[in-house]
Amino acid sequence: MMRENNSKWENTMKKLLLSSALVASTAIAASAESTTYSDLFITEAEPTHVRASDFLGMRVYTSEADVTVTEIEGSQAEWNDIGEINDVIMGRDGGVEAVLVDVGGFLGIGERQVAMNMDAIKFVSDSSTADNDGDFFLVVNAPRTSIEEAPEFTWEEAEASMERAGEEVAQTAENAEQTVEATMNDMANNVEREGYSEVEMEYLTTENLTGARVYDANDDWIGEVSELIVGEQGQISEAIVDVGGFLGIGEKPVALTMDQLDILRQGDGDDVRIFVSATREQLEAMPTFNQ
């Protein structure tokens, strides 16, 4: 008895919530299409209108024979009662996408929930009760076995699909980031040394060297000079090179002495390029510089 009462309460709540959702979605759609408040409302029901509260709990029938009529006298002998509607799936545009039908089982035991596309369901009026516009059948053109063998619907699977979609978006973003990084590396890699010569001693100032690009033993761009260490005699003793990372994120500062640097300057310009004999991997393995 407790289970029966709980079930009735749940169905009542579903009906109330679904009715509210349908009314709200209709009002929102109307307000979006109109600038007058009068268009927000309807004053009377049309013959084809269906209450959401009446929709829940309705029986669904299958018919192997194609049902082409919109009206029929009573339930047909060749129809199979396959279950009842327990909920409705709505899209964010306010339209009903599918209905959840409990199929199989006995007295609620062993039932499976399947989601049936709304487009597949036909509304057939019952001509034996012609005076009642709300008396109709829900019929699907399909063999009973196709319904019984349909995959079970779970919201968990829908949530998993959303999670997978989110992971795909994240992966796409990561791939795009890697593509940008690779493109930037390609632009800087295989740098030409032609037209560059060793820099003059008087050009070795913090202003001229800070921000200069640094290339490894393979002539691949691996970072920039972020800071210069000046010794007691007022001369530059070490250069701090930020190695690795992406767009300034995850870079590792390492200290290189000036004799480890091959500093070249463009002959007819101010572009400075610094080359080292170590590889990117060797530089990334060096101790992190801490001031």
N, C-alpha and C positions, 0 to 999 in steps of 0.2 A: 504493500500500500504506500509506504514511504517513497519507493522508486516511482510509482505512478504519479504521486502528488508532485514530486520534483520535476518529472517530465512535463506535466501540465504547466507548472510554473515557468519552466524554461521555454516552452512553446509560446506561452502568453507573452513573455518578455521579448522573444524573437519577433513576434508579430508587432508589438508596440514599437520596437526599435526599427524594424523594416518599414513600417508605415511612416514613422518620422523621417527616415532617410529618403523615402520616395517623395514625400511632400516637400522636404527641404531641397532636394535636387531639382524638382520641378520649379520651385520658386526661384532658385538661383538661375536656372536656365532662362526663365522668363525675364528676370531682371536684367540679365546680360543682353537680351535682345531688344529691350524697350527702355525708354526714358520716362514712361508714365507709370505711376503706381497702380493704376487700374489694370494694367496688363499682368500684374503679379498674381491675380486671382482668377479662379473659375467659380461660377455661382451654382452650377448644377452638373451632375454626372452625365456623361454620354453613355449610350447603350453598350459601347465596347470597353468602358472603363472597368478595371478589376481592382478591388481592394487588396492590398498586400496582405492584410490579415486573413482574408479568405483564401489567398493563394497558398499560404503555408498549410500543410496537412492534406492538400488535395492529392488524389490518387493519379498515377500516371499509367497509361495503357500503351502497349505496343501492338502494332498490326503489321503482319508481313505483306498484306495487300495494301497498295497505295491508297491512302485516304485523301480523296480529292474534294469531298463535300465539306461545306461549312456548317451543315446542320444534319442531324440524324436522330432517329427516334430511339432513344434509350441506348444503353451500353450493348455492344454487339458481341455475339457469342464467340467470334473469332479473335476478339481482342484479349490480350493477356494483361492482367493487373500485375505490374512489376514492383510497385512500391509507392511511397508518398514523398512529397516535397517537404524537406525540413528546413531549408534555408535558400537564400538567393544571393548570388554573387553579382555585385554592381561594379561598373567601371566608374572612373572619376568624372566622366561626362554625364553621369546620371542614368545611363542606359543599363538595362539588365543584361549581363553577359551570359550567365548560366544559372541553372538551378541545381541544387544539391538534392539528390534522391536517395533515400534509403531503400536498397533492394535486397531481396533474399531474406533469409532468416525466418524466425517464427516467434511471434509476440515480442518482437524487439531484440531477440537473441540471435546472434550470428549475422546481423545485418551488415551490409557494406555500404559505404557512401560513395556515390559516383557523381561527377559533375557533368551535366548534360547541357550542350549548347542551346541557348534559348531559341535560336533559329530553327532547331530541329523539332521543336514542339508545335503541334497544331492545335488550335482552339476550335472545337466542334460543338456547336450549340445543341442542346437536347430539345428536339421538337415536341417531345411528349409533355414538356412543361413550358410551352411557348409563352405563357404569361410571366415567366420568371427569366429575365434577361441574364441573371447571374448563374443560371444553371447550365453548365457546359462541361465537356470532357477535355482532358489533355492527352493527346495521342501522338505517338512517335512511330514513323514508318521504319521499322526495323524488327528483325526476328528477336524473340525473347532471349535466345542464347547470347546474342551480341551485347545485350545489356548486362546479363549475368556474368559475362566474361570481361566486361569493361574494367580498366584499371581503377583501383580505388583512389579517391581523391583525398588528399590531406593538406591542411594549411602549412604543415611543416615543409612539405615539398615546395610549396609556393615560396615560402620564406627562404628555403635553400636556393631556389632559382634566383631570387633577388640578391642573395649573398654572392652567388656565382657571378651574377651580372656586375656586382660591385667589384669583385676581384678582377674581372675582365677589364673594367674601366681603369682600375689601379695599375694593372699590367700594361695597358695601352699607354698610360701616362709615363710609366717607368721606361717603356720602350722608346717613347718620344724623347724622354730625357737623355737616354743613352744615345739616340740618334743625333741629338743636338751636340752632345759631348764629342761624339765621334767626328761629326762635321767640323766642330771647332778644332779638334786635334788634327784632322786632315788638312785644314787650312794652315795650321802652324807647323805641321810636320814636314819633313824633307825640305827644310829651309835652305835656301841658296846662300852660299858664302861669297859668291862672286860679287864684286863691288864693295866688299867690306875689308877693312884692314885693321891691324892692331891699334888700339886706342893709345893716344898720347898720355903720358903720365899726368899732365896738367888737367886732363879731362876727367880724371878719376875723382869725382866729387859725389857727395851723397845725393845732390840734386839730379845729376846726370844718370846715376846708376839705379836709384830707387825706382822700382816698377819695370826695370828691364827684363825682357823675357830670357829664360834659361832653357837650354837644350841639352839633352843627354848625349851619350856616346853614339847613339843611332840618329842623331840630329832630330830627335823628337822633342817637341815642346813639353816640358814637364813642370813648369812653374814660373814664378817671377821673384825678383829680389824685393823683399818687403822692408828690409832694414839693413843698415850698415853699421858695423861696430868700429868705432874710432879709438885707436890706442893712445897711450900717454904722449907720444910724440906728435899727435894730431893727424896721423895717417890712418887710412882705412886698413883694418887688420882682418876683418871677417865680413862676409856677406851672409845674411839670413835669407834663405830661399824657401818659399812656401811650395811644397811639392804635393802633387796629387790633388784630390778633392774635385768639386764641380761647382762652378760659379761662386767660388769663395767658401764653399761648405766642405768641411772634412779635410781641409789642407793641413799638412804637417810641416812646421818650420824646422829646418836643419841649418847648422852653421858650417860654412865652407870658408877655408882660408883663401886669401887672394891668389896664392900660387896654384890653387886648384881650378882657377877660372881662366878661360881663354876669352878675353873681352875684345869684341870687334865692333868697329863703328863704320857706318855707311860713309863712303868717301865724300859724297856731295850732300850729306844730310846729317841729322842728329839721331837717327835710329841706331840703337845699341843692342847687340845680341851677344849673349854670354853662353859659352859652350863649356861642358865639363866632360871628363873622360869616364865618369861613372854612368851606369844605366839607371833608369827610373827605379827598378827594384832595389838596387844597391842604395840609392838615396833614401827611399822609403824605409829601408832597414836601419838607417842611422838614428842615433838618439835624438829625441825631440829637444829642440832648443828652448830653454826656459831662461828668461832674463832675470 
